[in-house]
Amino acid sequence: KAFSLAKSLSTGRSKSFFVRQTNTNKKVLQ
């Protein structure tokens, strides 16, 4: 259970990082 919790935390962190990267790319493109 603790492993799945840590896994979800890491995936959520990478997902938020990906969203941040996408937003930055959009700002650069505009």
Backbone hydrogen bonds in HBPLUS format (Angstrom, degrees):
<---DONOR---> <-ACCEPTOR-->    atom                        ^
c    i                          cat <-CA-CA->   ^        H-A-AA   ^      H-
h    n   atom  resd res      DA  || num        DHA   H-A  angle D-A-AA Bond
n    s   type  num  typ     dist DA aas  dist angle  dist       angle   num
A0005-LEU N   A0001-LYS O   3.00 MM   4  6.25 153.5  2.07 148.6 156.3     1
A0006-ALA N   A0002-ALA O   2.95 MM   4  6.19 161.0  1.98 148.3 152.6     2
A0007-LYS N   A0003-PHE O   2.85 MM   4  6.05 150.0  1.93 144.3 153.9     3
A0008-SER N   A0004-SER O   2.86 MM   4  6.09 158.0  1.91 147.4 152.3     4
A0009-LEU N   A0005-LEU O   2.97 MM   4  6.21 152.1  2.05 145.1 153.3     5
A0010-SER N   A0006-ALA O   2.95 MM   4  6.19 158.6  1.99 148.0 153.0     6
A0011-THR N   A0007-LYS O   2.94 MM   4  6.19 159.8  1.98 150.7 156.4     7
A0012-GLY N   A0008-SER O   2.90 MM   4  5.97 156.6  1.95 143.9 150.7     8
A0013-ARG N   A0009-LEU O   2.95 MM   4  6.13 151.2  2.03 144.1 152.0     9
A0014-SER N   A0010-SER O   2.99 MM   4  6.24 163.1  2.02 148.9 152.7    10
A0015-LYS N   A0011-THR O   2.85 MM   4  5.99 149.5  1.94 144.1 153.4    11
A0016-SER N   A0012-GLY O   2.95 MM   4  6.16 160.9  1.98 147.7 151.8    12
A0017-PHE N   A0013-ARG O   2.97 MM   4  6.19 152.0  2.05 145.2 153.6    13
A0018-PHE N   A0014-SER O   2.87 MM   4  6.09 150.3  1.95 143.2 151.0    14
A0019-VAL N   A0015-LYS O   2.91 MM   4  6.24 155.4  1.98 149.5 156.3    15
A0020-ARG N   A0016-SER O   2.94 MM   4  6.15 154.8  2.00 143.9 150.8    16
A0021-GLN N   A0017-PHE O   2.93 MM   4  6.20 156.4  1.98 146.9 153.2    17
A0022-THR N   A0018-PHE O   2.90 MM   4  6.16 156.6  1.96 148.4 154.8    18
A0023-ASN N   A0019-VAL O   2.93 MM   4  6.18 159.4  1.98 151.1 156.2    19
A0024-THR N   A0020-ARG O   2.98 MM   4  6.22 155.5  2.04 147.7 154.5    20
A0025-ASN N   A0021-GLN O   2.94 MM   4  6.20 157.4  1.99 149.4 155.5    21
A0026-LYS N   A0022-THR O   2.97 MM   4  6.22 154.6  2.03 148.5 155.2    22
A0027-LYS N   A0023-ASN O   3.07 MM   4  6.34 156.3  2.13 146.7 152.5    23
A0028-VAL N   A0024-THR O   3.04 MM   4  6.30 153.6  2.11 147.7 155.0    24
A0029-LEU N   A0025-ASN O   2.90 MM   4  6.13 152.6  1.98 148.4 156.1    25
A0030-GLN N   A0026-LYS O   3.03 MM   4  6.21 153.0  2.11 149.4 155.6    26
